[in-house]
Amino acid sequence: MEIRTLELGKLPGAGESGREEALLGWLRLIRSEESEEIEMLAARSPEMGEAVTILKELSADERARLVFEAREKARMDELARLYGARAEGEAKGRAEGLAEGMNKGRAEGLAEGMNKGKAEMAKSMAKALLSKNIPPEVIAESSGLSLNEIEALSRSD
């Protein structure tokens, strides 16, 4: 989001062109207090003329102005509500995603730890059986290790 502050009292004079001139025209219209200047600016473009016409109607009719203000307040309230709901939804989504990720990480870590523990237990049992001169084929069948793994264990001692 980007917010720009425009100081109406410091508007530059003539010499601007294109989009800048259009923006300055609108800013001059907002700042204007003289009806002649307002009419001159309204004559510059159909959009400014329409805006001046609507402003005159709203200014002349107290009830229309109150309706406009109420409608504008309702629109701004709705935008604030939507923004709040979006922020709340994003926060909830982040929290749920974090919890899900942590649970998944714990489960994967536990499974990995269990697998490593089983492998270490099988190797430990195989070493103990090798030290008792049990044939490698029997150890492989009992431990679930391959003959190559058992031979590597027997060489590491």
Secondary structure, DSSP 8 states (H G I E B T S, - for coil): -------GGG---S---HHHHHHHHHHHHHH---HHHHHHHHHH-HHHHHHHHHHHHHHH-HHHHHHHHHHHHHHHHHHHHHHHHHHHHHHHHHHHHHHHHHHHHHHHHHHHHHHHHHHHHHHHHHHHHHHTT--HHHHHHHH---HHHHHHHHHH-
